[in-house]
């Protein structure tokens, strides 16, 4: 049973229903996601919105030698979602995810937020690939592995309709945080070589992804060494994307 927090439930009062419907669609397409079994958006069962799914045997941990194959499998999974699952009348409940958040009163310039926003503002939205279903929060914490096989991709509450590069940019940053630049590049190339989409706007979607931890990284409860490592990797990620706009 999954219990949604106040932020998710306020943002979307039907978050449990919508994730249930999307999981039904993805399961019908043969994708590795949990089986949806029940939901309650009324807070009548427990004082929160809940989703019940089938149990998936797996772990978010993966052995380092298996990581290159694992991220190639992740790329293949995302390609299936982005290129094979069709947008139909059954997906109209999914929100469009192309808008930039508003400038905060105090940008987090420890993570280059002002600079990122100054680059994105005149270029947003970028020319879009054909919009498709996106997960919206692709990262190691939402991947379950059984050995070196992808058992399921979980936590679809941030899903929507957008450019597939939204997922690619998010995954690139999360893989960089977790494993480093070499693994990030393996994933990117595994996706790119089989993709039918235009990658020219990827630096913009990378910067879009880089905004996600701004103002929040210090709240993630990381050990000081881990937080500093993520900040260093975030800086290199932003600099690489920003170099395209000099």
C-alpha positions, 0 to 999 in steps of 0.5 A: 500500500502506498500512502501519498503525502500532503504535497502530492494530494494537494497538487492532484486530488486524484493522484491515487486514481490517476496512478492506478489508471496509468499502471493499468495502461502500462501493464496492458502494454506489457511493461515492468510496473507494479500491478494496480489493485485498488485505490482510495482518493477519499481518505475514508480508509486511512486519513490519506490518499492510497494506492494498493499494488501487487508486491514486486520482489526486488531491490533498489540496490545493484552491484557495481559490475552490473550497472552498465547493463542495468542502465542500458535496460533502463534506456530500453524501458524508457524507449518502450514507454516513449515510443510504443505506448500510444497517447489516446483518449485513455491518457487525457487525465495526464497533465502536460509537463512543459512549464517552468516553475516561477522564479523563487524569491531567493534563488538557490545559487549554491546550485546555480539556479539564477544562471540556469533560469537566465538561460532557460527563460528565453529558450523555453519551451524548446522545440518539442519532440512529439509529446509522449507519456513520461515518468517524470522522476526517473532515478535509481530510487524508483527502479527495482532490480532482481539480480541484474534484471529490471523488475519494475519501475515504480512511483508514477505520481509525477507522470505526464505528457511531455517531451521524452527528453524530460525523462532523459535529462532527469535520468542523466542527472540522477545517474550522475549523482549515483554512479558518475559521468561514465554511467550517465554517458552509457545510459544516454548513448543506449537511449540515443542510438535507438531513439527516433527523437531529435536530441538537439534540445537535450542541454535545455532539458538537462538544465530543466532537470538541474532545477529540481534539487535547487532549494531542496538538496539541503533537506534530503538528509544526506551525509555531508560527504554525499551532499558535497559530492552531489553538489560537485557533480551537479556543478559539472552537469550544469557547466556541460549543458551551459557550454552550449549557450556560450 
